[in-house]
Amino acid sequence: MRIGIVCPYSFDVPGGVQFHVRDLAEHLIDIGHQVSVLAPADEDTPLPAYVEGTGKAVPIPYNGSVARLAFGPITAGKVARWLDRGAFDVVHIHEPIAPSLSILALWAVEGPTVATFHTSFVRSRAMQAAYPMVRGSFEKIHGRIAVSESARETVITHIGGDAVVIPNGVFVDRFGAAVPDPRWQGTPQAPTIAFLGRIDEPRKGLPLLLQALPQLLARHPGLQVLVAGFGDIAAAQERLAPELANSVHFLGGIDDAAKARLLASVDAYVAPHTGGESFGIVLVEAMAAGAPVVASDLPAFSRVLDGGRSGVLFPTGDPAALAAVLGDLLGDPARRQAVGEAGRRHSRRYDWSAVAADVLAVYETVVEGTSAVAGRESPPMWLRRWRSEGRSPAREARGGGYRTRGAGS
């Protein structure tokens, strides 16, 4: 199958949507499909052979963050030419309402089209401004995917219609095979915890973790916090209280291999995010690497962690609660091992081998001329497959999570 995938966010800066697009494309290529990805990227950005860059993007506030987007007539021409050259069997547009390549592709696309919605609880001015521009083009979308129930609820509330929930994927075995790095491994006297995320973005929760740190250090004086992520490290270090400086280490941006080693090394992974999350791919990566996960009880995180059965949840925004549950976990090696093993088993259901199969089922349905959202006498392929496995969208929604054919289902 010839597949065109549109990513609205720049490949210059790593992000969840970019990783999702990259990994989906690579899995589809590995199993024999022809895939081309269109994304913003500066001319000097190293890109995989299957990615075509459209040039420099500009930072725009979007969904509580700052996204690097591309728009305008020159970019629109590049999108149209890419679509013409590709002659794709199906075009897969990610975040079709994002004011970037996605809107331009939605305007220009003809033929089978699938859209994936990643965002939850959108409040951005950019989204409010963009929606009227694409509202009339949504009829071009033949299949809708949401990466989580939170993202699906956003579709229903802000856009209308519905979407089938297919989560983000992870190459589980890559993380499971990661070799721990002695530099990042803890000891009973000096345990290590990891935080991954943009350090300048408060909703990722680093300030909350640092608020909890004095209470944690009172129980575990040798605790070391390893912070990996892009941002102004010098400014972050200046904001640290002097008594915390020796316990917090900023690693900067790290590549995928280093991320896997880090997650395989630490005594716990902490996700103290305060909002704006529709899934939580790094939680799955941490589980796959065997790291016990401690996360805020955002609905999306709770679903990924199977309601707390595959990780430890604490009340969102409560540093004292974070310190208490994390401190307890660090002091109980047997429980840490049990939580890590439960997470590792649970992560299998998010492996790309299972997730991409469901994405392909939507592609095939759309190419066959059916719709993933409108009722028909002959149900869509993905729905026929779910029913044959005893699944249904209603049951998935009631269960609050996603089930695949992988281990642990």
C-alpha positions as CSV (number, residue, x, y, z in Angstrom):
1,M,0.0,0.0,0.0
2,R,1.2,3.5,-0.8
3,I,0.7,5.6,2.4
4,G,1.2,9.3,2.9
5,I,1.5,10.6,6.5
6,V,1.2,14.2,7.4
7,C,2.8,15.5,10.6
8,P,2.0,19.1,11.6
9,Y,4.8,19.6,14.1
10,S,8.4,20.2,13.2
11,F,10.9,17.3,13.2
12,D,13.5,19.8,14.5
13,V,12.2,19.4,18.0
14,P,11.3,16.0,19.4
15,G,7.7,15.5,20.6
16,G,5.1,12.8,21.1
17,V,3.3,13.3,17.8
18,Q,6.6,13.3,15.8
19,F,7.7,10.1,17.6
20,H,4.3,8.5,16.8
21,V,4.5,9.4,13.1
22,R,8.2,8.3,12.9
23,D,7.6,4.9,14.6
24,L,4.4,4.1,12.7
25,A,6.1,4.9,9.4
26,E,9.1,2.7,10.2
27,H,6.9,-0.2,11.2
28,L,4.8,0.1,8.1
29,I,8.0,0.2,6.0
30,D,9.4,-2.8,7.8
31,I,6.3,-4.9,6.9
32,G,6.4,-4.0,3.2
33,H,4.4,-0.8,2.7
34,Q,5.6,2.3,0.8
35,V,5.5,5.3,3.1
36,S,6.2,9.0,2.7
37,V,6.0,11.4,5.6
38,L,5.6,15.2,5.1
39,A,6.6,17.4,8.1
40,P,8.1,20.9,8.8
41,A,11.8,20.8,9.2
42,D,14.7,23.3,8.7
43,E,16.8,22.6,5.6
44,D,19.8,21.5,7.7
45,T,17.8,19.0,9.8
46,P,18.9,15.4,9.3
47,L,15.8,13.5,8.2
48,P,15.1,9.8,7.5
49,A,14.9,9.0,3.8
50,Y,11.1,8.6,4.0
51,V,10.5,12.1,5.4
52,E,10.1,15.1,3.2
53,G,10.7,18.5,4.9
54,T,8.7,21.6,4.0
55,G,11.1,24.1,5.5
56,K,11.4,26.2,8.6
57,A,8.5,26.2,11.1
58,V,7.5,29.0,13.5
59,P,6.7,28.6,17.2
60,I,3.0,29.1,18.1
61,P,1.3,28.6,21.4
62,Y,-0.9,25.5,21.1
63,N,-2.6,23.3,23.7
64,G,-0.7,24.7,26.7
65,S,2.6,24.3,24.9
66,V,4.6,25.9,22.1
67,A,4.5,24.0,18.8
68,R,6.6,24.6,15.8
69,L,4.2,24.8,12.9
70,A,4.3,25.7,9.1
71,F,1.6,27.5,7.2
72,G,1.2,29.9,4.2
73,P,0.9,29.8,0.4
74,I,4.4,28.5,-0.3
75,T,4.0,25.7,2.2
76,A,0.5,25.0,0.7
77,G,2.1,24.5,-2.7
78,K,4.6,22.1,-1.3
79,V,1.8,20.1,0.3
80,A,-0.1,19.9,-3.0
81,R,2.9,18.8,-5.0
82,W,3.7,16.1,-2.4
83,L,0.1,14.8,-2.7
84,D,0.3,14.8,-6.5
85,R,3.6,13.0,-6.6
86,G,2.7,10.5,-4.0
87,A,-0.4,9.1,-5.7
88,F,-1.2,7.6,-2.3
89,D,-3.7,4.8,-1.7
90,V,-4.5,6.5,1.6
91,V,-3.4,9.8,3.3
92,H,-3.1,9.8,7.1
93,I,-3.3,13.3,8.6
94,H,-2.3,13.8,12.2
95,E,-3.9,16.5,14.2
96,P,-6.0,17.7,11.3
97,I,-7.1,20.9,13.1
98,A,-3.5,22.0,13.9
99,P,-2.8,25.2,12.0
100,S,0.0,23.8,10.0
101,L,0.6,21.2,7.3
102,S,-2.4,19.2,8.5
103,I,-5.0,21.9,7.6
104,L,-3.2,22.5,4.3
105,A,-3.3,18.7,3.5
106,L,-7.0,18.5,4.5
107,W,-7.8,21.3,2.1
108,A,-5.9,19.7,-0.8
109,V,-6.4,16.0,-0.3
110,E,-8.7,13.9,-2.6
111,G,-9.3,10.3,-2.0
112,P,-9.1,8.0,1.0
113,T,-8.2,10.0,4.1
114,V,-7.7,9.0,7.7
115,A,-7.1,11.5,10.6
116,T,-5.6,10.8,14.0
117,F,-6.4,13.2,16.9
118,H,-3.8,13.3,19.6
119,T,-4.9,16.3,21.7
120,S,-7.2,16.4,24.7
121,F,-9.0,19.2,26.4
122,V,-7.9,21.9,23.9
123,R,-8.2,25.4,25.1
124,S,-5.7,27.1,22.7
125,R,-6.5,30.2,20.7
126,A,-4.8,28.6,17.7
127,M,-7.3,25.8,17.8
128,Q,-10.2,28.1,18.1
129,A,-8.9,30.2,15.2
130,A,-8.2,27.2,13.0
131,Y,-11.4,25.2,13.4
132,P,-13.6,27.5,11.3
133,M,-11.1,27.1,8.5
134,V,-11.4,23.3,8.4
135,R,-14.9,22.6,9.5
136,G,-16.2,22.3,6.0
137,S,-13.4,20.0,5.0
138,F,-14.0,17.4,7.7
139,E,-16.3,15.5,5.4
140,K,-13.2,14.5,3.5
141,I,-12.1,12.4,6.5
142,H,-13.3,8.8,5.9
143,G,-11.7,7.3,9.1
144,R,-11.1,8.9,12.4
145,I,-8.7,7.7,15.1
146,A,-8.1,9.0,18.6
147,V,-5.0,8.0,20.5
148,S,-7.0,7.8,23.8
149,E,-10.4,8.2,25.3
150,S,-9.4,11.7,26.4
151,A,-8.6,12.6,22.8
152,R,-11.8,10.9,21.6
153,E,-13.8,13.0,24.1
154,T,-12.2,16.1,22.7
155,V,-13.3,15.1,19.2
156,I,-16.8,14.6,20.4
157,T,-17.0,17.8,22.4
158,H,-15.1,20.3,20.2
159,I,-15.4,18.9,16.7
160,G,-18.4,16.6,16.6
161,G,-18.7,13.0,15.4
162,D,-16.7,10.1,16.9
163,A,-13.4,8.3,16.5
164,V,-12.1,4.8,17.1
165,V,-9.5,4.6,19.9
166,I,-6.1,3.3,18.8
167,P,-3.3,4.2,21.2
168,N,0.2,5.4,20.6
169,G,2.6,2.5,20.0
170,V,6.0,1.6,21.3
171,F,8.7,-0.8,20.1
172,V,8.5,-2.6,23.4
173,D,11.3,-5.1,22.8
174,R,13.8,-2.2,22.1
175,F,13.1,-0.8,25.6
176,G,13.0,-4.3,27.2
177,A,16.4,-5.1,25.8
178,A,18.1,-1.9,27.0
179,V,21.2,-2.5,29.1
180,P,21.3,-0.4,32.3
181,D,24.0,2.3,32.6
182,P,26.0,2.2,35.8
183,R,26.1,6.0,35.8
184,W,22.4,6.1,36.3
185,Q,21.8,3.0,38.5
186,G,21.0,3.6,42.2
187,T,21.9,1.9,45.4
188,P,19.8,1.3,48.5
189,Q,21.5,4.4,50.1
190,A,21.3,6.5,46.9
191,P,18.3,5.5,44.7
192,T,17.8,7.2,41.3
193,I,14.6,8.4,39.7
194,A,14.1,9.8,36.2
195,F,12.0,12.6,34.8
196,L,11.7,13.0,31.0
197,G,10.1,16.1,29.5
198,R,10.7,19.7,28.4
199,I,12.0,21.4,31.4
200,D,10.6,24.8,30.4
201,E,7.0,23.5,30.2
202,P,5.4,23.7,33.7
203,R,2.6,21.2,32.8
204,K,5.2,18.5,32.4
205,G,5.5,18.7,36.2
206,L,9.2,19.3,37.0
207,P,8.4,22.2,39.4
208,L,6.0,19.9,41.2
209,L,8.7,17.2,41.5
210,L,11.2,19.7,42.9
211,Q,8.6,20.9,45.4
212,A,8.3,17.2,46.6
213,L,12.1,16.8,46.7
214,P,12.8,18.1,50.2
215,Q,10.3,15.7,51.7
216,L,11.8,12.9,49.7
217,L,15.3,13.7,50.7
218,A,14.3,13.7,54.4
219,R,13.5,10.0,53.9
220,H,16.1,9.1,51.3
221,P,19.0,11.5,51.8
222,G,21.1,10.1,48.9
223,L,18.3,10.3,46.3
224,Q,19.5,11.4,42.9
225,V,17.0,12.9,40.3
226,L,18.0,12.5,36.7
227,V,16.2,15.1,34.4
228,A,16.3,14.5,30.7
229,G,14.8,17.0,28.3
230,F,15.3,20.0,26.2
231,G,15.1,23.5,27.6
232,D,17.1,26.2,29.4
233,I,19.2,24.1,31.8
234,A,21.1,27.1,33.2
235,A,17.9,28.9,34.1
236,A,16.5,25.7,35.7
237,Q,19.7,25.2,37.8
238,E,19.5,28.8,39.0
239,R,15.9,28.2,40.2
240,L,17.0,25.2,42.3
241,A,17.3,25.8,46.1
242,P,20.9,25.4,47.1
243,E,20.1,22.4,49.3
244,L,18.7,20.6,46.2
245,A,21.5,21.3,43.8
246,N,23.6,18.2,44.6
247,S,20.5,15.9,44.1
248,V,19.3,17.1,40.7
249,H,21.3,16.3,37.5
250,F,20.2,17.8,34.1
251,L,21.1,15.5,31.3
252,G,19.7,17.7,28.5
253,G,18.1,16.1,25.4
254,I,19.0,12.5,24.9
255,D,18.5,10.1,22.0
256,D,16.3,7.1,22.0
257,A,19.0,4.6,22.9
258,A,20.1,6.7,25.9
259,K,16.5,7.1,26.9
260,A,16.0,3.4,26.9
261,R,19.2,2.8,29.0
262,L,18.1,5.5,31.4
263,L,14.7,4.0,32.0
264,A,16.3,0.6,32.4
265,S,18.7,1.9,35.0
266,V,16.6,3.9,37.5
267,D,14.7,2.8,40.6
268,A,11.5,4.6,39.4
269,Y,10.2,6.8,36.6
270,V,8.2,9.8,37.7
271,A,5.5,11.5,35.6
272,P,4.2,14.5,37.7
273,H,2.4,16.1,34.8
274,T,-0.4,18.6,35.7
275,G,-2.6,18.5,32.6
276,G,-2.9,18.6,28.9
277,E,-2.0,14.9,28.3
278,S,-4.1,12.7,26.1
279,F,-2.0,9.5,26.4
280,G,1.5,9.3,28.0
281,I,3.8,7.5,25.6
282,V,6.8,7.8,28.0
283,L,4.9,5.8,30.6
284,V,4.7,2.9,28.2
285,E,8.4,3.3,27.4
286,A,9.2,3.2,31.1
287,M,7.1,0.2,31.7
288,A,8.6,-1.6,28.7
289,A,12.1,-0.9,30.2
290,G,11.0,-2.3,33.5
291,A,11.0,0.9,35.5
292,P,8.3,1.2,38.1
293,V,6.1,4.2,37.1
294,V,4.8,6.8,39.6
295,A,2.4,9.2,37.8
296,S,-0.2,11.9,38.5
297,D,-3.7,10.5,38.3
298,L,-4.7,12.3,35.1
299,P,-7.4,10.3,33.3
300,A,-5.1,9.6,30.4
301,F,-2.3,8.4,32.7
302,S,-4.7,6.3,34.8
303,R,-5.9,4.5,31.6
304,V,-2.3,3.8,30.4
305,L,-1.5,2.4,33.9
306,D,-4.6,0.3,33.9
307,G,-6.2,2.2,36.8
308,G,-3.0,1.9,38.9
309,R,-2.6,-1.9,38.5
310,S,0.6,-1.3,36.4
311,G,2.0,1.7,38.2
312,V,1.5,4.0,41.2
313,L,-0.8,7.0,40.9
314,F,-0.9,10.1,43.1
315,P,-3.4,13.1,43.2
316,T,-2.5,15.5,40.4
317,G,-0.8,18.7,41.5
318,D,-0.1,17.4,45.1
319,P,3.7,17.5,45.9
320,A,3.2,16.1,49.4
321,A,1.2,13.1,48.0
322,L,3.9,12.6,45.4
323,A,6.6,12.6,48.0
324,A,4.7,10.1,50.2
325,V,3.9,7.5,47.5
326,L,7.3,7.8,45.8
327,G,9.1,7.7,49.2
328,D,7.2,4.5,50.1
329,L,8.0,2.9,46.8
330,L,11.7,3.7,47.0
331,G,11.8,2.2,50.5
332,D,10.2,-1.1,49.4
333,P,12.4,-3.1,47.0
334,A,10.0,-6.0,46.7
335,R,7.1,-3.7,45.8
336,R,9.3,-1.9,43.3
337,Q,10.0,-5.1,41.6
338,A,6.4,-6.2,41.5
339,V,5.3,-2.8,40.1
340,G,8.0,-3.0,37.4
341,E,7.1,-6.5,36.4
342,A,3.4,-5.6,36.2
343,G,4.2,-2.6,34.0
344,R,6.5,-4.7,31.7
345,R,3.6,-7.2,31.1
346,H,1.1,-4.4,30.6
347,S,3.3,-2.6,28.0
348,R,3.0,-5.5,25.5
349,R,-0.5,-4.4,24.5
350,Y,1.0,-1.1,23.2
351,D,3.6,-2.8,20.9
352,W,3.6,-1.5,17.4
353,S,2.9,-5.0,16.0
354,A,-0.6,-4.8,17.6
355,V,-1.2,-1.1,17.3
356,A,-0.3,-0.8,13.6
357,A,-2.5,-3.8,12.8
358,D,-5.5,-1.8,13.9
359,V,-4.3,1.3,12.1
360,L,-4.0,-0.8,8.9
361,A,-7.5,-2.1,9.4
362,V,-8.8,1.5,9.3
363,Y,-6.7,2.2,6.2
364,E,-8.1,-0.9,4.5
365,T,-11.6,0.0,5.4
366,V,-11.2,3.5,4.0
367,V,-9.6,2.3,0.8
368,E,-12.5,-0.1,0.4
369,G,-14.8,2.8,0.4
370,T,-16.4,2.3,3.7
371,S,-16.4,4.7,6.7
372,A,-15.0,4.3,10.2
373,V,-17.7,6.6,11.6
374,A,-20.9,6.4,9.6
375,G,-23.3,3.5,10.1
376,R,-23.5,1.0,7.3
377,E,-25.2,-2.3,6.7
378,S,-21.7,-3.9,6.3
379,P,-19.7,-2.8,9.4
380,P,-16.2,-1.3,8.9
381,M,-13.3,-3.8,8.8
382,W,-11.9,-2.7,12.2
383,L,-15.3,-3.2,13.8
384,R,-15.8,-6.6,12.2
385,R,-12.4,-7.6,13.5
386,W,-13.2,-6.3,17.0
387,R,-16.5,-8.2,17.1
388,S,-14.8,-11.4,16.1
389,E,-12.5,-11.0,19.1
390,G,-15.4,-10.2,21.4
391,R,-14.6,-6.5,21.5
392,S,-16.7,-3.4,20.8
393,P,-16.1,0.4,20.9
394,A,-18.8,0.7,23.7
395,R,-17.1,-1.9,25.8
396,E,-13.7,-0.3,25.2
397,A,-15.1,3.1,26.4
398,R,-16.8,1.5,29.5
399,G,-13.5,-0.2,30.3
400,G,-11.7,3.1,30.3
401,G,-8.7,1.7,28.4
402,Y,-7.5,0.1,25.2
403,R,-7.2,-3.7,24.7
404,T,-5.2,-5.3,21.9
405,R,-4.4,-8.8,20.9
406,G,-1.0,-8.7,22.7
407,A,0.0,-10.3,26.0
408,G,-2.0,-9.3,29.0
409,S,-5.2,-8.7,27.0
